[in-house]
Amino acid sequence: MTAVQMLCGLCMVLFAAELLTNAVEWLGLTLGLGEGAVGSVLAALGTALPETAVPVTALVLRGGREAEQVGIGGILGAPFLLVTLGSLMLALSAVLLRTGRARREIAVSADVFARDLVFFTIGFSLALVPAIWPARPVRLATACALVGSYVAFVAMHVRAGRQAGSAAKLKPLYLQRGDGRPHLTSVLFQLVAALALVVCGAHLLTKGVEVLSARVQLPAFLLSALIVPIATELPETLNSVVWMREGKDGLAVGNVTGAMVFQGTLVPAIGVMFTDWTFSPAAWWAAALTLAAALLLMVASRQAPHVQIWPLLLAASGYFAFPLVAFPANALSPPARLALMLVLLGLAVQSASMLVRRRAAR
């Protein structure tokens, strides 16, 4: 019954994310926003909604210690998944769907990639401060700074005018027949309906995680940080894979990095203000591995004009290392530990091989 409940909740959230993304894009165009905001920022915001809705719903609607741990797990788990598995999906899309030189790099400026990572790294690092120094003024100042950093990120993209889509490329509004420009009322109605579906679906997911954690005797934080974000990351990963296949590398990468900045600034601001923001050892491991992967990508982006594949593969290793360092000693069977170690070894070997070939090709 719990699995059915979680599946229903997941389907509701993902369906709502599609409705919301479609409505948000049309709302941006209807209000005359720039293409940069409509594409990179608003689209990333829409696809980031599923993993955002779970922790927010846990904190606002359910309450209690377990729900709070689900909330904190979701808040830390989303950026952790994006910077690790998101990187892996970009790398695999390039390696498996392309040939020749295109398999070793992504046609996105390394400077643009690094700029987004700087916003994410600074914001996410700032969000950790109240966990160390929980004074009320520090929490309030941190939340304000996180919101301000995301506003600055949006403003930067609007000014840059990044080409991320246009009205001619948008899907028709789902709640309006025909291909014409939809009326603002229809756009707003679809937007509100999508938000209502997200809240209901996330509520089911949150309750399911609490029940499942009690059955398998694992902390709710671990399940909400690893399992729920995998499912709710589907919008970003699937969109990016499609865009990579179509050669739209800027959209694919911007979709992931835009969601990273959103998840590393605005959503932690909610956690800072509405939870005790006390981290367990597993939470600190998730935060540390997230920052390590982001710093690796940021440093590697300074070594070439375009985004390289090898650091993306190396950053992905953080996800497979997390269970080894954060789970209780008896939570993983020996075969599971061996499988995780083999995956880590494979990623390291492949990354090193690609780096050696790149340097030899110079």
C-alpha positions as CSV (number, residue, x, y, z in Angstrom):
1,M,0.0,0.0,0.0
2,T,2.9,2.4,0.8
3,A,4.5,1.7,-2.5
4,V,1.2,2.4,-4.4
5,Q,0.8,5.6,-2.3
6,M,4.3,6.8,-3.2
7,L,3.9,5.9,-6.8
8,C,0.6,7.9,-7.0
9,G,2.2,10.8,-5.3
10,L,5.2,10.7,-7.7
11,C,3.0,10.6,-10.8
12,M,0.9,13.5,-9.5
13,V,4.1,15.6,-8.9
14,L,5.7,14.8,-12.2
15,F,2.4,15.4,-14.2
16,A,2.0,18.7,-12.3
17,A,5.6,19.7,-13.1
18,E,4.9,19.3,-16.8
19,L,1.8,21.5,-16.5
20,L,3.6,24.0,-14.5
21,T,6.6,24.3,-16.8
22,N,4.3,24.8,-19.7
23,A,2.3,27.5,-17.9
24,V,5.4,29.3,-16.5
25,E,6.9,29.6,-19.9
26,W,3.7,31.0,-21.4
27,L,3.3,33.3,-18.4
28,G,6.8,34.7,-19.0
29,L,6.1,35.4,-22.6
30,T,2.6,36.9,-21.8
31,L,4.2,39.2,-19.3
32,G,6.9,40.2,-21.8
33,L,9.8,38.8,-19.9
34,G,13.1,38.3,-21.6
35,E,14.0,35.0,-23.3
36,G,16.7,34.3,-20.8
37,A,14.3,34.4,-17.9
38,V,11.6,32.4,-19.8
39,G,14.0,29.7,-20.9
40,S,16.9,29.1,-18.5
41,V,15.5,30.5,-15.3
42,L,11.7,29.8,-15.5
43,A,12.1,26.4,-17.2
44,A,14.6,25.3,-14.5
45,L,12.3,26.5,-11.8
46,G,9.5,24.5,-13.2
47,T,11.4,21.3,-13.5
48,A,12.9,21.8,-10.0
49,L,9.4,21.9,-8.5
50,P,9.0,18.2,-7.8
51,E,12.0,17.8,-5.5
52,T,11.2,21.2,-3.9
53,A,7.6,20.3,-3.2
54,V,8.5,17.3,-1.1
55,P,10.5,19.0,1.7
56,V,8.3,22.1,1.7
57,T,5.2,20.0,2.1
58,A,6.8,17.9,4.8
59,L,7.6,21.0,6.8
60,V,4.4,23.0,6.2
61,L,1.7,20.4,6.2
62,R,2.9,17.5,8.4
63,G,5.2,18.8,11.1
64,G,7.0,16.7,13.7
65,R,10.6,15.4,14.0
66,E,10.3,12.8,11.3
67,A,8.7,15.2,8.9
68,E,11.4,17.7,9.6
69,Q,14.1,15.1,8.8
70,V,12.3,14.3,5.5
71,G,12.3,18.1,4.8
72,I,16.0,18.5,5.6
73,G,16.8,15.4,3.6
74,G,14.9,16.6,0.6
75,I,16.5,20.1,0.8
76,L,20.1,18.7,0.9
77,G,19.3,15.7,-1.3
78,A,18.1,17.7,-4.3
79,P,21.3,19.7,-4.9
80,F,23.3,16.6,-4.0
81,L,21.5,14.6,-6.7
82,L,21.8,17.4,-9.3
83,V,25.5,17.9,-8.9
84,T,26.3,14.1,-8.9
85,L,23.7,12.2,-10.9
86,G,22.8,15.3,-13.0
87,S,26.5,15.4,-14.1
88,L,26.4,11.7,-14.8
89,M,23.4,12.0,-17.1
90,L,25.0,14.8,-19.0
91,A,28.2,12.8,-19.4
92,L,26.4,9.6,-20.4
93,S,24.2,11.5,-22.9
94,A,27.4,12.8,-24.6
95,V,29.2,9.5,-24.5
96,L,26.4,7.3,-25.7
97,L,24.5,9.6,-28.1
98,R,27.4,11.1,-30.0
99,T,30.6,10.2,-31.9
100,G,34.1,11.7,-32.2
101,R,35.2,14.8,-30.3
102,A,31.6,15.5,-29.2
103,R,31.9,12.5,-26.9
104,R,34.6,14.2,-24.9
105,E,33.1,17.7,-24.3
106,I,29.8,19.6,-24.3
107,A,29.4,22.6,-26.5
108,V,28.8,25.0,-23.6
109,S,31.2,27.8,-22.6
110,A,33.2,26.7,-19.6
111,D,33.0,30.3,-18.3
112,V,29.2,30.3,-18.4
113,F,29.2,26.9,-16.7
114,A,31.6,28.1,-14.0
115,R,29.6,31.2,-13.4
116,D,26.5,29.2,-12.5
117,L,28.6,26.9,-10.3
118,V,30.0,29.9,-8.4
119,F,26.5,31.1,-7.6
120,F,25.5,27.6,-6.4
121,T,28.7,27.0,-4.4
122,I,28.6,30.3,-2.6
123,G,24.8,30.0,-1.9
124,F,25.0,26.4,-0.7
125,S,28.0,27.1,1.5
126,L,26.2,30.1,3.0
127,A,23.2,27.8,3.8
128,L,25.5,25.7,6.0
129,V,26.4,28.5,8.3
130,P,23.3,28.4,10.5
131,A,23.8,24.7,11.0
132,I,27.1,25.7,12.8
133,W,26.0,28.9,14.3
134,P,22.2,28.7,14.9
135,A,21.6,32.1,16.4
136,R,18.3,33.7,15.2
137,P,19.9,36.8,13.7
138,V,22.4,34.6,11.8
139,R,19.5,32.5,10.4
140,L,17.5,35.5,9.3
141,A,20.5,37.1,7.7
142,T,21.4,33.9,5.9
143,A,17.9,33.4,4.6
144,C,17.8,37.0,3.2
145,A,21.2,36.5,1.6
146,L,20.1,33.3,0.0
147,V,17.0,34.9,-1.5
148,G,19.1,37.8,-2.7
149,S,21.7,35.6,-4.3
150,Y,19.0,33.9,-6.4
151,V,17.5,37.2,-7.4
152,A,20.9,38.3,-8.6
153,F,21.3,35.0,-10.5
154,V,18.0,35.6,-12.3
155,A,19.0,39.2,-13.1
156,M,22.3,38.1,-14.5
157,H,20.6,35.6,-16.9
158,V,18.0,38.2,-18.0
159,R,20.8,40.7,-18.8
160,A,22.9,38.1,-20.5
161,G,20.0,37.3,-22.8
162,R,20.8,33.7,-23.0
163,Q,19.0,32.1,-26.0
164,A,17.0,29.3,-24.3
165,G,13.8,29.2,-26.3
166,S,11.2,31.4,-28.0
167,A,7.5,31.6,-28.3
168,A,7.6,29.7,-31.6
169,K,9.2,26.7,-29.9
170,L,6.9,26.5,-27.0
171,K,4.3,23.7,-26.7
172,P,0.7,24.9,-26.9
173,L,-0.9,25.6,-23.5
174,Y,-2.4,22.3,-22.4
175,L,-5.6,23.8,-21.2
176,Q,-6.3,25.7,-24.4
177,R,-7.1,24.3,-27.8
178,G,-5.3,25.4,-30.9
179,D,-1.8,26.8,-31.4
180,G,-2.6,30.5,-30.8
181,R,-1.3,32.6,-28.0
182,P,-3.2,31.7,-24.9
183,H,-5.2,34.1,-22.8
184,L,-3.6,35.1,-19.4
185,T,-6.6,33.7,-17.6
186,S,-6.0,30.2,-19.0
187,V,-2.3,30.4,-18.2
188,L,-3.0,31.4,-14.6
189,F,-5.7,28.7,-14.2
190,Q,-3.2,26.0,-15.4
191,L,-0.6,27.4,-13.1
192,V,-2.8,27.2,-10.0
193,A,-4.0,23.7,-10.9
194,A,-0.4,22.5,-11.3
195,L,0.5,23.9,-7.9
196,A,-2.4,22.2,-6.3
197,L,-1.4,18.8,-7.8
198,V,2.2,19.3,-6.7
199,V,1.1,19.9,-3.1
200,C,-1.2,16.8,-3.0
201,G,1.4,14.6,-4.7
202,A,4.2,15.7,-2.4
203,H,2.1,15.2,0.6
204,L,1.6,11.5,-0.4
205,L,5.3,11.1,-1.0
206,T,6.3,12.6,2.3
207,K,3.9,10.3,4.2
208,G,5.2,7.3,2.3
209,V,8.8,8.1,3.1
210,E,8.0,8.3,6.8
211,V,6.2,4.9,6.8
212,L,9.0,3.3,4.7
213,S,11.7,4.6,6.9
214,A,10.0,3.0,10.0
215,R,9.7,-0.4,8.2
216,V,13.3,-0.7,7.0
217,Q,14.6,1.0,10.1
218,L,16.7,3.6,8.3
219,P,16.6,7.3,9.2
220,A,14.0,9.2,7.3
221,F,16.8,11.6,6.2
222,L,18.6,8.9,4.3
223,L,15.5,7.8,2.3
224,S,14.4,11.4,1.6
225,A,17.9,12.4,0.5
226,L,18.5,9.4,-1.8
227,I,15.3,7.8,-2.9
228,V,12.8,10.6,-3.4
229,P,15.1,13.0,-5.2
230,I,16.0,10.2,-7.7
231,A,12.4,10.0,-8.8
232,T,11.7,13.8,-8.6
233,E,14.8,14.6,-10.6
234,L,13.2,13.0,-13.7
235,P,12.1,16.3,-15.2
236,E,15.7,17.7,-15.3
237,T,17.4,14.5,-16.4
238,L,14.9,13.6,-19.1
239,N,14.8,17.1,-20.5
240,S,18.6,17.3,-20.5
241,V,19.0,14.0,-22.3
242,V,16.5,15.0,-25.0
243,W,18.2,18.3,-25.5
244,M,21.7,16.7,-25.6
245,R,20.4,14.3,-28.2
246,E,19.2,17.2,-30.3
247,G,22.5,19.1,-29.9
248,K,21.0,21.8,-27.7
249,D,23.8,21.6,-25.2
250,G,23.1,25.1,-23.7
251,L,19.6,24.1,-22.8
252,A,20.7,20.8,-21.4
253,V,23.4,22.2,-19.1
254,G,21.4,25.3,-18.2
255,N,18.5,23.2,-17.1
256,V,20.6,21.4,-14.6
257,T,22.7,24.3,-13.3
258,G,19.7,26.6,-13.1
259,A,17.9,24.0,-10.9
260,M,21.1,23.6,-8.9
261,V,21.2,27.3,-8.0
262,F,17.5,27.3,-7.2
263,Q,17.9,24.2,-5.0
264,G,21.0,25.6,-3.4
265,T,19.6,29.1,-2.4
266,L,15.8,29.5,-2.3
267,V,15.0,26.1,-0.9
268,P,17.6,26.1,1.9
269,A,16.3,29.5,2.9
270,I,13.0,27.8,3.8
271,G,14.8,25.1,5.8
272,V,16.9,27.7,7.6
273,M,13.8,29.6,8.7
274,F,11.3,26.8,9.3
275,T,13.4,23.9,10.8
276,D,15.9,23.7,13.6
277,W,18.4,23.2,10.8
278,T,20.4,20.7,12.9
279,F,22.4,18.2,10.8
280,S,23.0,14.6,11.5
281,P,26.4,13.1,10.5
282,A,24.7,11.8,7.3
283,A,23.5,15.3,6.5
284,W,27.0,16.7,6.8
285,W,28.3,14.0,4.5
286,A,25.7,14.9,1.9
287,A,26.7,18.6,2.2
288,A,30.4,17.9,2.0
289,L,30.1,15.6,-1.0
290,T,27.9,18.2,-2.7
291,L,30.4,21.0,-2.2
292,A,33.3,18.7,-3.2
293,A,31.6,17.8,-6.5
294,A,30.7,21.4,-7.3
295,L,34.3,22.6,-6.5
296,L,35.7,19.9,-8.7
297,L,33.5,20.9,-11.7
298,M,34.3,24.6,-11.1
299,V,38.1,24.0,-11.0
300,A,38.0,21.7,-14.0
301,S,36.0,24.3,-16.0
302,R,39.0,26.6,-15.9
303,Q,41.1,24.0,-17.8
304,A,39.3,24.1,-21.2
305,P,37.1,26.4,-23.2
306,H,34.2,24.0,-23.1
307,V,32.6,21.7,-20.5
308,Q,34.6,18.5,-20.4
309,I,33.1,15.0,-19.8
310,W,35.8,13.6,-17.4
311,P,35.0,15.9,-14.4
312,L,31.3,15.2,-14.8
313,L,32.0,11.5,-14.4
314,L,34.2,12.1,-11.4
315,A,31.7,14.4,-9.8
316,A,29.1,11.6,-10.1
317,S,31.2,9.3,-7.9
318,G,30.0,11.3,-4.9
319,Y,26.5,9.7,-5.1
320,F,27.9,6.2,-5.0
321,A,30.3,7.1,-2.2
322,F,27.6,8.5,0.0
323,P,26.0,5.1,1.1
324,L,29.5,3.8,2.0
325,V,30.3,6.7,4.3
326,A,26.9,7.8,5.6
327,F,24.9,4.6,6.0
328,P,25.1,2.5,9.3
329,A,27.7,-0.2,9.2
330,N,25.1,-3.0,8.9
331,A,22.8,-1.3,6.5
332,L,24.6,-2.5,3.4
333,S,25.3,-6.1,2.5
334,P,28.8,-7.1,1.4
335,P,27.7,-7.5,-2.3
336,A,26.2,-4.0,-2.2
337,R,29.3,-2.5,-0.8
338,L,31.4,-4.3,-3.5
339,A,29.1,-3.1,-6.2
340,L,29.4,0.5,-5.1
341,M,33.2,0.2,-4.9
342,L,33.3,-1.2,-8.4
343,V,31.2,1.7,-9.7
344,L,33.5,4.2,-8.0
345,L,36.5,2.4,-9.5
346,G,34.9,2.4,-13.0
347,L,34.1,6.1,-12.8
348,A,37.6,7.0,-11.7
349,V,39.3,4.9,-14.4
350,Q,37.1,6.3,-17.1
351,S,37.7,9.8,-16.0
352,A,41.4,9.3,-15.9
353,S,41.4,7.7,-19.3
354,M,39.5,10.6,-20.9
355,L,41.7,13.2,-19.2
356,V,44.9,11.4,-20.5
357,R,43.4,11.2,-24.0
358,R,42.5,14.9,-23.9
359,R,46.0,15.9,-22.9
360,A,47.6,13.6,-25.5
361,A,45.4,15.2,-28.2
362,R,46.8,18.7,-27.5
